[in-house]
Amino acid sequence: MSEISCEAQQSLVAERRRRFGEDHPETLAAMLDLADCLWAQGRLIAARKLEEEVVEGRRRLFGDQHPDTLKAIGKLAVTLGAQGNLEEARRLQEQVVNGRRALFGDADLETLRAINNLAGTIASQGDFTEARELLASVLATTCREFGEHHPDSLTTMGNLAAILWQEGDRAEAYALQQQVVEMRRGERGEDDEATVAAAAVLEMMERDPGY
């Protein structure tokens, strides 16, 4: 997002604060969008402050287990993880996963995405075994419920390939990443952003002297 769009979003937040008040759902939604703008610019400290305000506001309005509260908690957890606070990020992500499972079950797409995010944090903490097990479970469910060509299935395949590579299972990781590239090319074409990114990972694997 551009600086102009962030400035426009800041104006929208200010307008909604004047019109509705600090804790109105419309104000909080605009604040979360502004946090996304700031995140895209690398302004994580400012984004985190807004996300924390939204989490507290939605907790007051809806409680801890409301989907909107869980969404805000999930965004805050990603920011904390990016800042290196992995322990707190994991705690919040586990809260999101448990909350979404209770509300929507294990096969809900947003629940699966939350588990995917949790697996990433766990891997960043160095526990590749647990991360792999979580991702394998997510992949099996996503493929069963939405098909192996679904974007979330392909994202999870790529994440699982990365974990396998870090664990030293290079052949399996390469085969899985190759599958991701071929499926993305078939679905979205050679020049699609996700295809290009997946192909770049595959090329990195091929250049790695350990492969």
MDTraj code that builds the backbone (N, CA, C; nanometers):
import mdtraj as md
import numpy as np

residues = "MET SER GLU ILE SER CYS GLU ALA GLN GLN SER LEU VAL ALA GLU ARG ARG ARG ARG PHE GLY GLU ASP HIS PRO GLU THR LEU ALA ALA MET LEU ASP LEU ALA ASP CYS LEU TRP ALA GLN GLY ARG LEU ILE ALA ALA ARG LYS LEU GLU GLU GLU VAL VAL GLU GLY ARG ARG ARG LEU PHE GLY ASP GLN HIS PRO ASP THR LEU LYS ALA ILE GLY LYS LEU ALA VAL THR LEU GLY ALA GLN GLY ASN LEU GLU GLU ALA ARG ARG LEU GLN GLU GLN VAL VAL ASN GLY ARG ARG ALA LEU PHE GLY ASP ALA ASP LEU GLU THR LEU ARG ALA ILE ASN ASN LEU ALA GLY THR ILE ALA SER GLN GLY ASP PHE THR GLU ALA ARG GLU LEU LEU ALA SER VAL LEU ALA THR THR CYS ARG GLU PHE GLY GLU HIS HIS PRO ASP SER LEU THR THR MET GLY ASN LEU ALA ALA ILE LEU TRP GLN GLU GLY ASP ARG ALA GLU ALA TYR ALA LEU GLN GLN GLN VAL VAL GLU MET ARG ARG GLY GLU ARG GLY GLU ASP ASP GLU ALA THR VAL ALA ALA ALA ALA VAL LEU GLU MET MET GLU ARG ASP PRO GLY TYR".split()
xyz = np.array([
    [0.0841, -0.1181, 0.0000],
    [0.0000, 0.0000, 0.0000],
    [0.0887, 0.1246, 0.0000],
    [0.0414, 0.2284, -0.0621],
    [0.1192, 0.3504, -0.0744],
    [0.1008, 0.4389, 0.0469],
    [0.1888, 0.5404, 0.0582],
    [0.1777, 0.6373, 0.1669],
    [0.0452, 0.7114, 0.1592],
    [0.0003, 0.7405, 0.0349],
    [-0.1262, 0.8124, 0.0181],
    [-0.2417, 0.7306, 0.0738],
    [-0.2426, 0.6020, 0.0465],
    [-0.3522, 0.5189, 0.0950],
    [-0.3510, 0.5106, 0.2471],
    [-0.2321, 0.5118, 0.3066],
    [-0.2242, 0.5108, 0.4523],
    [-0.2738, 0.6434, 0.5095],
    [-0.2400, 0.7510, 0.4439],
    [-0.2891, 0.8810, 0.4898],
    [-0.4407, 0.8871, 0.4806],
    [-0.4945, 0.8323, 0.3725],
    [-0.6406, 0.8294, 0.3583],
    [-0.7035, 0.7433, 0.4670],
    [-0.6381, 0.6323, 0.4993],
    [-0.6899, 0.5438, 0.6038],
    [-0.6820, 0.6109, 0.7403],
    [-0.5761, 0.6870, 0.7645],
    [-0.5655, 0.7623, 0.8894],
    [-0.6789, 0.8637, 0.9021],
    [-0.7112, 0.9287, 0.7908],
    [-0.8221, 1.0248, 0.7913],
    [-0.9542, 0.9548, 0.8202],
    [-0.9704, 0.8340, 0.7645],
    [-1.0932, 0.7581, 0.7885],
    [-1.1049, 0.7193, 0.9353],
    [-0.9931, 0.6777, 0.9948],
    [-0.9942, 0.6432, 1.1372],
    [-1.0341, 0.7645, 1.2205],
    [-0.9748, 0.8801, 1.1901],
    [-1.0065, 1.0017, 1.2651],
    [-1.1535, 1.0392, 1.2498],
    [-1.2052, 1.0245, 1.1278],
    [-1.3460, 1.0580, 1.1023],
    [-1.4393, 0.9657, 1.1790],
    [-1.4068, 0.8356, 1.1813],
    [-1.4929, 0.7402, 1.2522],
    [-1.4841, 0.7579, 1.4034],
    [-1.3666, 0.7970, 1.4517],
    [-1.3551, 0.8258, 1.5947],
    [-1.4460, 0.9422, 1.6332],
    [-1.4450, 1.0472, 1.5509],
    [-1.5308, 1.1631, 1.5792],
    [-1.6779, 1.1258, 1.5708],
    [-1.7110, 1.0463, 1.4713],
    [-1.8523, 1.0165, 1.4441],
    [-1.9091, 0.9094, 1.5363],
    [-1.8309, 0.8043, 1.5615],
    [-1.8846, 0.6885, 1.6336],
    [-1.8251, 0.6675, 1.7728],
    [-1.7043, 0.7175, 1.7930],
    [-1.6349, 0.6904, 1.9178],
    [-1.5260, 0.5860, 1.9011],
    [-1.4450, 0.5698, 2.0050],
    [-1.3244, 0.4879, 1.9978],
    [-1.3536, 0.3395, 1.9819],
    [-1.4560, 0.2901, 2.0507],
    [-1.4796, 0.1454, 2.0562],
    [-1.5904, 0.0970, 1.9618],
    [-1.6325, 0.1815, 1.8697],
    [-1.7358, 0.1389, 1.7738],
    [-1.6756, 0.0372, 1.6763],
    [-1.7523, -0.0651, 1.6375],
    [-1.6991, -0.1645, 1.5429],
    [-1.6419, -0.1045, 1.4147],
    [-1.7060, 0.0003, 1.3628],
    [-1.6562, 0.0628, 1.2395],
    [-1.5215, 0.1312, 1.2623],
    [-1.5058, 0.1935, 1.3789],
    [-1.3780, 0.2571, 1.4119],
    [-1.2685, 0.1525, 1.4243],
    [-1.2985, 0.0451, 1.4957],
    [-1.1991, -0.0604, 1.5175],
    [-1.1598, -0.1277, 1.3864],
    [-1.2570, -0.1477, 1.2969],
    [-1.2265, -0.2081, 1.1666],
    [-1.1333, -0.1177, 1.0861],
    [-1.1590, 0.0133, 1.0899],
    [-1.0733, 0.1079, 1.0177],
    [-0.9332, 0.1108, 1.0778],
    [-0.9232, 0.0990, 1.2099],
    [-0.7923, 0.0959, 1.2759],
    [-0.7123, -0.0270, 1.2346],
    [-0.7806, -0.1406, 1.2215],
    [-0.7119, -0.2623, 1.1809],
    [-0.6632, -0.2519, 1.0364],
    [-0.7430, -0.1886, 0.9510],
    [-0.6996, -0.1654, 0.8127],
    [-0.5785, -0.0724, 0.8088],
    [-0.5795, 0.0290, 0.8947],
    [-0.4645, 0.1192, 0.9023],
    [-0.3409, 0.0441, 0.9491],
    [-0.3575, -0.0470, 1.0446],
    [-0.2443, -0.1279, 1.0899],
    [-0.1857, -0.2094, 0.9745],
    [-0.2726, -0.2618, 0.8876],
    [-0.2255, -0.3352, 0.7700],
    [-0.1413, -0.2449, 0.6792],
    [-0.1870, -0.1201, 0.6612],
    [-0.1123, -0.0219, 0.5806],
    [0.0267, 0.0004, 0.6390],
    [0.0302, 0.0243, 0.7690],
    [0.1563, 0.0513, 0.8363],
    [0.2488, -0.0698, 0.8288],
    [0.1922, -0.1895, 0.8432],
    [0.2699, -0.3137, 0.8349],
    [0.3381, -0.3229, 0.6983],
    [0.2609, -0.2922, 0.5945],
    [0.3150, -0.3015, 0.4581],
    [0.4316, -0.2059, 0.4365],
    [0.4346, -0.0984, 0.5143],
    [0.5437, -0.0012, 0.5048],
    [0.6591, -0.0348, 0.5995],
    [0.6451, -0.1439, 0.6738],
    [0.7494, -0.1819, 0.7676],
    [0.7435, -0.1096, 0.9006],
    [0.6342, -0.0404, 0.9271],
    [0.6201, 0.0373, 1.0514],
    [0.5506, -0.0507, 1.1566],
    [0.6251, -0.1502, 1.2040],
    [0.5654, -0.2533, 1.2887],
    [0.5308, -0.2030, 1.4281],
    [0.6071, -0.1093, 1.4798],
    [0.5778, -0.0575, 1.6132],
    [0.4431, 0.0139, 1.6137],
    [0.4205, 0.0981, 1.5129],
    [0.2931, 0.1695, 1.5032],
    [0.1789, 0.0723, 1.4748],
    [0.2044, -0.0274, 1.3893],
    [0.1007, -0.1256, 1.3585],
    [0.0639, -0.2043, 1.4834],
    [0.1644, -0.2438, 1.5594],
    [0.1382, -0.3208, 1.6818],
    [0.0529, -0.2408, 1.7807],
    [0.0832, -0.1129, 1.7963],
    [0.0060, -0.0289, 1.8888],
    [-0.1415, -0.0273, 1.8504],
    [-0.1684, -0.0102, 1.7224],
    [-0.3071, -0.0103, 1.6751],
    [-0.3727, -0.1461, 1.6962],
    [-0.3002, -0.2515, 1.6628],
    [-0.3558, -0.3868, 1.6789],
    [-0.3896, -0.4157, 1.8248],
    [-0.3036, -0.3719, 1.9155],
    [-0.3314, -0.3910, 2.0578],
    [-0.4569, -0.3150, 2.1002],
    [-0.4739, -0.1946, 2.0468],
    [-0.5934, -0.1159, 2.0774],
    [-0.7192, -0.1846, 2.0237],
    [-0.7089, -0.2404, 1.9038],
    [-0.8240, -0.3082, 1.8445],
    [-0.8584, -0.4338, 1.9235],
    [-0.7573, -0.5102, 1.9620],
    [-0.7826, -0.6307, 2.0423],
    [-0.8563, -0.5951, 2.1711],
    [-0.8070, -0.4946, 2.2413],
    [-0.8713, -0.4562, 2.3671],
    [-1.0124, -0.4025, 2.3437],
    [-1.0300, -0.3238, 2.2382],
    [-1.1622, -0.2712, 2.2070],
    [-1.2612, -0.3813, 2.1726],
    [-1.2175, -0.4770, 2.0926],
    [-1.3076, -0.5867, 2.0552],
    [-1.3348, -0.6806, 2.1726],
    [-1.2363, -0.6952, 2.2606],
    [-1.2626, -0.7741, 2.3816],
    [-1.3720, -0.7089, 2.4663],
    [-1.3658, -0.5771, 2.4788],
    [-1.4688, -0.5076, 2.5556],
    [-1.6058, -0.5197, 2.4901],
    [-1.6077, -0.5119, 2.3581],
    [-1.7344, -0.5161, 2.2852],
    [-1.7923, -0.6570, 2.2740],
    [-1.7052, -0.7523, 2.2370],
    [-1.7540, -0.8841, 2.1957],
    [-1.7102, -0.9994, 2.2857],
    [-1.6056, -0.9783, 2.3651],
    [-1.5485, -1.0885, 2.4415],
    [-1.4313, -1.1525, 2.3690],
    [-1.3639, -1.2445, 2.4371],
    [-1.2414, -1.3051, 2.3840],
    [-1.2661, -1.3993, 2.2671],
    [-1.3825, -1.4631, 2.2602],
    [-1.4035, -1.5720, 2.1655],
    [-1.4802, -1.5314, 2.0398],
    [-1.5090, -1.4039, 2.0238],
    [-1.5793, -1.3582, 1.9036],
    [-1.4848, -1.3654, 1.7833],
    [-1.5362, -1.4023, 1.6647],
    [-1.4487, -1.4113, 1.5469],
    [-1.3709, -1.2826, 1.5178],
    [-1.4338, -1.1663, 1.5372],
    [-1.3629, -1.0404, 1.5111],
    [-1.2491, -1.0186, 1.6106],
    [-1.2711, -1.0581, 1.7350],
    [-1.1640, -1.0486, 1.8341],
    [-1.0500, -1.1424, 1.7980],
    [-1.0831, -1.2644, 1.7605],
    [-0.9812, -1.3620, 1.7237],
    [-0.9023, -1.3167, 1.6012],
    [-0.9703, -1.2529, 1.5075],
    [-0.9010, -1.2008, 1.3888],
    [-0.7965, -1.0969, 1.4287],
    [-0.8346, -1.0064, 1.5174],
    [-0.7417, -0.9023, 1.5612],
    [-0.6256, -0.9628, 1.6404],
    [-0.6544, -1.0616, 1.7247],
    [-0.5497, -1.1281, 1.8013],
    [-0.4517, -1.1967, 1.7062],
    [-0.5047, -1.2599, 1.6010],
    [-0.4187, -1.3256, 1.5034],
    [-0.3246, -1.2287, 1.4348],
    [-0.3752, -1.1112, 1.3991],
    [-0.2904, -1.0098, 1.3346],
    [-0.1828, -0.9602, 1.4307],
    [-0.2221, -0.9377, 1.5551],
    [-0.1245, -0.8943, 1.6550],
    [-0.0164, -1.0001, 1.6741],
    [-0.0547, -1.1261, 1.6756],
    [0.0421, -1.2342, 1.6927],
    [0.1446, -1.2353, 1.5797],
    [0.0999, -1.2140, 1.4565],
    [0.1923, -1.2100, 1.3428],
    [0.2929, -1.0959, 1.3598],
    [0.2445, -0.9809, 1.4054],
    [0.3331, -0.8666, 1.4267],
    [0.4346, -0.8967, 1.5362],
    [0.3890, -0.9557, 1.6456],
    [0.4797, -0.9918, 1.7543],
    [0.5861, -1.0900, 1.7068],
    [0.5441, -1.1872, 1.6256],
    [0.6400, -1.2820, 1.5707],
    [0.7435, -1.2142, 1.4835],
    [0.6982, -1.1192, 1.4010],
    [0.7904, -1.0463, 1.3132],
    [0.8889, -0.9622, 1.3935],
    [0.8483, -0.9203, 1.5130],
    [0.9367, -0.8433, 1.6006],
    [1.0262, -0.9324, 1.6864],
    [1.0094, -1.0640, 1.6743],
    [1.0945, -1.1561, 1.7469],
    [1.0394, -1.2050, 1.8797],
    [0.9181, -1.1610, 1.9135],
    [0.8564, -1.2050, 2.0389],
    [0.7785, -1.3334, 2.0130],
    [0.8521, -1.4419, 1.9927],
    [0.7911, -1.5663, 1.9476],
    [0.7063, -1.6325, 2.0563],
    [0.7479, -1.6205, 2.1801],
    [0.6732, -1.6849, 2.2881],
    [0.5329, -1.6257, 2.3008],
    [0.5244, -1.4925, 2.2985],
    [0.3927, -1.4282, 2.3084],
    [0.3109, -1.4512, 2.1817],
    [0.3777, -1.4482, 2.0654],
    [0.3080, -1.4758, 1.9397],
    [0.2464, -1.6144, 1.9422],
    [0.3225, -1.7120, 1.9902],
    [0.2706, -1.8491, 1.9962],
    [0.1520, -1.8596, 2.0914],
    [0.1633, -1.7943, 2.2068],
    [0.0540, -1.8000, 2.3040],
    [-0.0751, -1.7447, 2.2426],
    [-0.0643, -1.6324, 2.1737],
    [-0.1828, -1.5728, 2.1113],
    [-0.2353, -1.6593, 1.9969],
    [-0.1452, -1.7150, 1.9177],
    [-0.1892, -1.7991, 1.8062],
    [-0.2581, -1.9255, 1.8551],
    [-0.2101, -1.9808, 1.9638],
    [-0.2781, -2.0971, 2.0220],
    [-0.4186, -2.0584, 2.0695],
    [-0.4315, -1.9381, 2.1230],
    [-0.5632, -1.8889, 2.1639],
    [-0.6563, -1.8766, 2.0439],
    [-0.6028, -1.8251, 1.9330],
    [-0.6837, -1.8103, 1.8116],
    [-0.7265, -1.9467, 1.7583],
    [-0.6325, -2.0393, 1.7510],
    [-0.6634, -2.1740, 1.7005],
    [-0.7712, -2.2393, 1.7865],
    [-0.7539, -2.2353, 1.9172],
    [-0.8509, -2.2979, 2.0068],
    [-0.9875, -2.2309, 1.9972],
    [-0.9867, -2.0988, 1.9865],
    [-1.1133, -2.0267, 1.9749],
    [-1.1862, -2.0581, 1.8467],
    [-1.1139, -2.0606, 1.7358],
    [-1.1773, -2.0888, 1.6069],
    [-1.2232, -2.2341, 1.5986],
    [-1.1453, -2.3248, 1.6550],
    [-1.1894, -2.4646, 1.6567],
    [-1.3215, -2.4786, 1.7329],
    [-1.3321, -2.4112, 1.8453],
    [-1.4542, -2.4194, 1.9249],
    [-1.5739, -2.3620, 1.8507],
    [-1.5497, -2.2566, 1.7724],
    [-1.6596, -2.1905, 1.7006],
    [-1.6942, -2.2592, 1.5688],
    [-1.5922, -2.3008, 1.4941],
    [-1.6136, -2.3409, 1.3547],
    [-1.5631, -2.4813, 1.3205],
    [-1.4883, -2.5435, 1.4103],
    [-1.4384, -2.6773, 1.3826],
    [-1.3021, -2.6769, 1.3161],
    [-1.2475, -2.7970, 1.2984],
    [-1.1126, -2.8132, 1.2451],
    [-1.1023, -2.7907, 1.0943],
    [-1.2138, -2.8010, 1.0222],
    [-1.2083, -2.7934, 0.8757],
    [-1.2381, -2.6541, 0.8226],
    [-1.2607, -2.5576, 0.9110],
    [-1.2844, -2.4196, 0.8687],
    [-1.1568, -2.3604, 0.8102],
    [-1.1695, -2.2881, 0.6984],
    [-1.0512, -2.2387, 0.6276],
    [-0.9703, -2.1429, 0.7146],
    [-1.0377, -2.0532, 0.7873],
    [-0.9648, -1.9593, 0.8724],
    [-0.8988, -2.0304, 0.9898],
    [-0.9619, -2.1361, 1.0390],
    [-0.8984, -2.2167, 1.1439],
    [-0.7705, -2.2788, 1.0908],
    [-0.7757, -2.3340, 0.9707],
    [-0.6583, -2.3963, 0.9097],
    [-0.5477, -2.2934, 0.8867],
    [-0.5854, -2.1728, 0.8485],
    [-0.4848, -2.0671, 0.8300],
    [-0.4205, -2.0296, 0.9631],
    [-0.5016, -2.0284, 1.0680],
    [-0.4478, -1.9975, 1.2000],
    [-0.3481, -2.1042, 1.2451],
    [-0.3794, -2.2310, 1.2166],
    [-0.2867, -2.3396, 1.2507],
    [-0.1577, -2.3267, 1.1688],
    [-0.1719, -2.2878, 1.0435],
    [-0.0562, -2.2655, 0.9568],
    [0.0359, -2.1589, 1.0162],
    [-0.0242, -2.0485, 1.0617],
    [0.0545, -1.9416, 1.1233],
    [0.1235, -1.9905, 1.2509],
    [0.0501, -2.0676, 1.3304],
    [0.1071, -2.1228, 1.4531],
    [0.2261, -2.2123, 1.4210],
    [0.2124, -2.2945, 1.3184],
    [0.3219, -2.3831, 1.2787],
    [0.4461, -2.3036, 1.2405],
    [0.4254, -2.1909, 1.1737],
    [0.5386, -2.1065, 1.1361],
    [0.6123, -2.0526, 1.2573],
    [0.5364, -2.0122, 1.3580],
    [0.5987, -1.9624, 1.4804],
    [0.6734, -2.0732, 1.5529],
    [0.6112, -2.1909, 1.5601],
    [0.6758, -2.3053, 1.6257],
    [0.8057, -2.3415, 1.5537],
    [0.8034, -2.3361, 1.4206],
    [0.9267, -2.3632, 1.3450],
    [1.0332, -2.2587, 1.3750],
    [0.9916, -2.1331, 1.3879],
    [1.0872, -2.0263, 1.4199],
    [1.1489, -2.0462, 1.5571],
    [1.0777, -2.1160, 1.6452],
    [1.1312, -2.1490, 1.7764],
    [1.2241, -2.2705, 1.7725],
    [1.2348, -2.3334, 1.6544],
    [1.3260, -2.4449, 1.6374],
    [1.2646, -2.5822, 1.6512],
    [1.1334, -2.5894, 1.6747],
    [1.0676, -2.7199, 1.6899],
    [1.0100, -2.7624, 1.5548],
    [1.0973, -2.8148, 1.4692],
    [1.0549, -2.8505, 1.3340],
    [0.9626, -2.9718, 1.3329],
    [0.9806, -3.0611, 1.4289],
    [0.8977, -3.1814, 1.4318],
    [0.7511, -3.1462, 1.4544],
    [0.7236, -3.0637, 1.5554],
    [0.5849, -3.0261, 1.5811],
    [0.5282, -2.9425, 1.4670],
    [0.6095, -2.8527, 1.4127],
    [0.5641, -2.7709, 1.3005],
    [0.5275, -2.8585, 1.1809],
    [0.6114, -2.9586, 1.1532],
    [0.5839, -3.0493, 1.0407],
    [0.4547, -3.1264, 1.0626],
    [0.4348, -3.1752, 1.1835],
    [0.3133, -3.2508, 1.2130],
    [0.1885, -3.1643, 1.1965],
    [0.1950, -3.0405, 1.2423],
    [0.0813, -2.9493, 1.2266],
    [0.0533, -2.9218, 1.0788],
    [0.1588, -2.8939, 1.0026],
    [0.1399, -2.8619, 0.8615],
    [0.0891, -2.9821, 0.7825],
    [0.1384, -3.1003, 0.8145],
    [0.0907, -3.2206, 0.7460],
    [-0.0578, -3.2415, 0.7720],
    [-0.1007, -3.2148, 0.8944],
    [-0.2425, -3.2265, 0.9280],
    [-0.3254, -3.1227, 0.8542],
    [-0.2762, -2.9980, 0.8509],
    [-0.3464, -2.8911, 0.7790],
    [-0.3567, -2.9244, 0.6308],
    [-0.2471, -2.9727, 0.5743],
    [-0.2465, -3.0047, 0.4312],
    [-0.3473, -3.1141, 0.3992],
    [-0.3520, -3.2179, 0.4810],
    [-0.4462, -3.3266, 0.4571],
    [-0.5905, -3.2763, 0.4631],
    [-0.6196, -3.1925, 0.5600],
    [-0.7560, -3.1405, 0.5748],
    [-0.7913, -3.0450, 0.4618],
    [-0.6993, -2.9553, 0.4282],
    [-0.7258, -2.8576, 0.3225],
    [-0.7464, -2.9260, 0.1877],
    [-0.6625, -3.0242, 0.1572],
    [-0.6786, -3.0975, 0.0307],
    [-0.8110, -3.1729, 0.0277],
    [-0.8487, -3.2322, 0.1395],
    [-0.9744, -3.3077, 0.1451],
    [-1.0956, -3.2158, 0.1315],
    [-1.0922, -3.1030, 0.1989],
    [-1.2085, -3.0149, 0.2031],
    [-1.2168, -2.9204, 0.0828],
    [-1.1015, -2.8776, 0.0312],
    [-1.1017, -2.7726, -0.0709],
    [-1.0282, -2.8117, -0.1986],
    [-0.9591, -2.9271, -0.1973],
    [-0.8875, -2.9720, -0.3159],
    [-0.7405, -2.9343, -0.3102],
    [-0.6571, -3.0175, -0.3707],
    [-0.5130, -2.9940, -0.3616],
    [-0.4678, -2.8740, -0.4438],
    [-0.5522, -2.8262, -0.5368],
    [-0.5155, -2.7103, -0.6176],
    [-0.5594, -2.5790, -0.5530],
    [-0.6279, -2.5858, -0.4408],
    [-0.6708, -2.4638, -0.3725],
    [-0.5477, -2.3831, -0.3293],
    [-0.5530, -2.2493, -0.3380],
    [-0.4366, -2.1685, -0.2987],
    [-0.3853, -2.1994, -0.1583],
    [-0.4752, -2.2257, -0.0648],
    [-0.4309, -2.2573, 0.0715],
    [-0.3600, -2.3923, 0.0772],
    [-0.4048, -2.4868, -0.0038],
    [-0.3354, -2.6159, -0.0098],
    [-0.1931, -2.5964, -0.0607],
    [-0.1791, -2.5146, -0.1645],
    [-0.0472, -2.4915, -0.2227],
    [0.0427, -2.4135, -0.1273],
    [-0.0138, -2.3173, -0.0556],
    [0.0642, -2.2441, 0.0442],
    [0.1147, -2.3376, 0.1522],
    [0.0271, -2.4270, 0.1980],
    [0.0676, -2.5216, 0.3026],
    [0.1719, -2.6191, 0.2515],
    [0.1563, -2.6638, 0.1264],
    [0.2590, -2.7509, 0.0674],
    [0.3951, -2.6823, 0.0682],
    [0.3973, -2.5554, 0.0299],
    [0.5227, -2.4809, 0.0286],
    [0.5817, -2.4663, 0.1679],
    [0.4953, -2.4380, 0.2656],
    [0.5431, -2.4263, 0.4038],
    [0.5987, -2.5589, 0.4542],
    [0.5299, -2.6672, 0.4201],
    [0.5763, -2.7997, 0.4621],
    [0.7090, -2.8340, 0.3943],
    [0.7213, -2.7984, 0.2670],
    [0.8479, -2.8228, 0.1966],
    [0.9631, -2.7497, 0.2654],
    [0.9366, -2.6266, 0.3109],
    [1.0411, -2.5490, 0.3793],
    [1.0836, -2.6160, 0.5096],
    [0.9871, -2.6692, 0.5836],
    [1.0189, -2.7365, 0.7098],
    [1.0988, -2.8646, 0.6825],
    [1.0554, -2.9418, 0.5835],
    [1.1275, -3.0645, 0.5494],
    [1.2716, -3.0337, 0.5088],
    [1.2885, -2.9247, 0.4355],
    [1.4225, -2.8847, 0.3922],
    [1.5095, -2.8520, 0.5141],
    [1.4521, -2.7790, 0.6085],
    [1.5274, -2.7425, 0.7285],
    [1.5591, -2.8646, 0.8148],
    [1.4710, -2.9628, 0.8099],
    [1.4947, -3.0862, 0.8855],
    [1.6001, -3.1749, 0.8196],
    [1.6333, -3.1464, 0.6937],
    [1.7330, -3.2256, 0.6244],
    [1.6758, -3.3279, 0.5277],
    [1.5420, -3.3313, 0.5154],
    [1.4787, -3.4244, 0.4213],
    [1.4701, -3.3553, 0.2852],
    [1.5861, -3.3394, 0.2232],
    [1.5971, -3.2557, 0.1034],
    [1.5201, -3.3132, -0.0160],
    [1.5258, -3.4432, -0.0351],
    [1.4593, -3.5035, -0.1510],
    [1.3080, -3.4847, -0.1434],
    [1.2502, -3.5099, -0.0270],
    [1.1057, -3.4939, -0.0104],
    [1.0654, -3.3478, -0.0220],
    [1.1472, -3.2600, 0.0354],
    [1.1185, -3.1168, 0.0275],
    [1.1201, -3.0687, -0.1174],
    [1.2214, -3.1117, -0.1922],
    [1.2333, -3.0697, -0.3325],
    [1.1153, -3.1206, -0.4141],
    [1.0777, -3.2458, -0.3940],
    [0.9661, -3.3039, -0.4694],
    [0.8363, -3.2285, -0.4401],
    [0.8163, -3.1917, -0.3136],
    [0.6948, -3.1206, -0.2760],
    [0.6948, -2.9792, -0.3336],
    [0.8093, -2.9120, -0.3285],
    [0.8169, -2.7760, -0.3836],
    [0.7995, -2.7778, -0.5356],
    [0.8526, -2.8804, -0.6002],
    [0.8345, -2.8955, -0.7445],
    [0.6866, -2.9119, -0.7782],
    [0.6155, -2.9850, -0.6950],
    [0.4717, -3.0029, -0.7138],
    [0.3980, -2.8694, -0.6994],
    [0.4399, -2.7902, -0.6022],
    [0.3790, -2.6579, -0.5829],
    [0.3965, -2.5725, -0.7074],
    [0.5189, -2.5699, -0.7598],
    [0.5471, -2.4886, -0.8786],
    [0.4623, -2.5333, -0.9973],
    [0.4574, -2.6635, -1.0214],
    [0.3810, -2.7152, -1.1351],
    [0.2326, -2.6847, -1.1224],
    [0.1785, -2.6984, -1.0014],
    [0.0358, -2.6700, -0.9809],
    [0.0066, -2.5213, -0.9966],
    [0.0939, -2.4382, -0.9425],
    [0.0709, -2.2933, -0.9556],
    [0.0810, -2.2497, -1.1011],
    [0.1760, -2.3056, -1.1746],
    [0.1862, -2.2729, -1.3166],
    [0.0592, -2.3147, -1.3907],
    [0.0091, -2.4331, -1.3562],
    [-0.1114, -2.4810, -1.4219],
    [-0.2343, -2.3992, -1.3885],
    [-0.2411, -2.3503, -1.2649],
    [-0.3585, -2.2753, -1.2205],
    [-0.3529, -2.1283, -1.2599],
    [-0.2354, -2.0648, -1.2412],
    [-0.2274, -1.9194, -1.2540],
    [-0.1324, -1.8714, -1.3628],
    [-0.0533, -1.9616, -1.4181],
    [0.0380, -1.9209, -1.5234],
    [0.1781, -1.8915, -1.4736],
    [0.2703, -1.8795, -1.5690],
    [0.4128, -1.8634, -1.5402],
    [0.4439, -1.7323, -1.4687],
    [0.3703, -1.6257, -1.5017],
    [0.4054, -1.4924, -1.4519],
    [0.3312, -1.4534, -1.3247],
    [0.2475, -1.5415, -1.2737],
    [0.1756, -1.5105, -1.1503],
    [0.2751, -1.4919, -1.0361],
    [0.2464, -1.3970, -0.9479],
    [0.3389, -1.3635, -0.8390],
    [0.3701, -1.4843, -0.7513],
    [0.2674, -1.5622, -0.7188],
    [0.2889, -1.6795, -0.6339],
    [0.3694, -1.7862, -0.7071],
    [0.3474, -1.7998, -0.8379],
    [0.4250, -1.8953, -0.9174],
    [0.5719, -1.8561, -0.9195],
    [0.5975, -1.7284, -0.9425],
    [0.7353, -1.6790, -0.9470],
    [0.8051, -1.7029, -0.8130],
    [0.7349, -1.6758, -0.7034],
    [0.7936, -1.6945, -0.5705],
    [0.8241, -1.8417, -0.5441],
    [0.7311, -1.9293, -0.5820],
    [0.7525, -2.0733, -0.5614],
    [0.8692, -2.1236, -0.6459],
    [0.8789, -2.0746, -0.7696],
    [0.9890, -2.1148, -0.8573],
    [1.1230, -2.0677, -0.8024],
    [1.1240, -1.9493, -0.7421],
    [1.2481, -1.8964, -0.6840],
    [1.2961, -1.9856, -0.5683],
    [1.2025, -2.0353, -0.4885],
    [1.2387, -2.1262, -0.3795],
    [1.2965, -2.2555, -0.4359],
    [1.2333, -2.3060, -0.5425],
    [1.2825, -2.4289, -0.6048],
    [1.4241, -2.4096, -0.6587],
    [1.4503, -2.2956, -0.7196],
    [1.5839, -2.2669, -0.7721],
    [1.6860, -2.2580, -0.6589],
    [1.6425, -2.1999, -0.5458],
    [1.7320, -2.1929, -0.4306],
    [1.7689, -2.3328, -0.3828],
    [1.6704, -2.4217, -0.3816],
    [1.6961, -2.5603, -0.3406],
    [1.7961, -2.6249, -0.4363],
    [1.7826, -2.6000, -0.5636],
    [1.8703, -2.6611, -0.6636],
    [2.0141, -2.6101, -0.6506],
    [2.0295, -2.4847, -0.6081],
    [2.1634, -2.4273, -0.5952],
    [2.2317, -2.4647, -0.4645],
    [2.1529, -2.5126, -0.3677],
    [2.2074, -2.5440, -0.2352],
    [2.3078, -2.6593, -0.2470],
    [2.4309, -2.6408, -0.2009],
    [2.5327, -2.7466, -0.2151],
    [2.4982, -2.8718, -0.1320],
    [2.4067, -2.8553, -0.0361],
    [2.3694, -2.9704, 0.0448],
    [2.2669, -3.0611, -0.0191],
    [2.2142, -3.0178, -0.1382],
    [2.1107, -3.1002, -0.2021],
    [2.1740, -3.2026, -0.2943],
])
top = md.Topology()
chain = top.add_chain()
for i, resn in enumerate(residues, 1):
    res = top.add_residue(resn, chain, resSeq=i)
    for name in ("N", "CA", "C"):
        top.add_atom(name, md.element.get_by_symbol(name[0]), res)
traj = md.Trajectory(xyz[None], top)
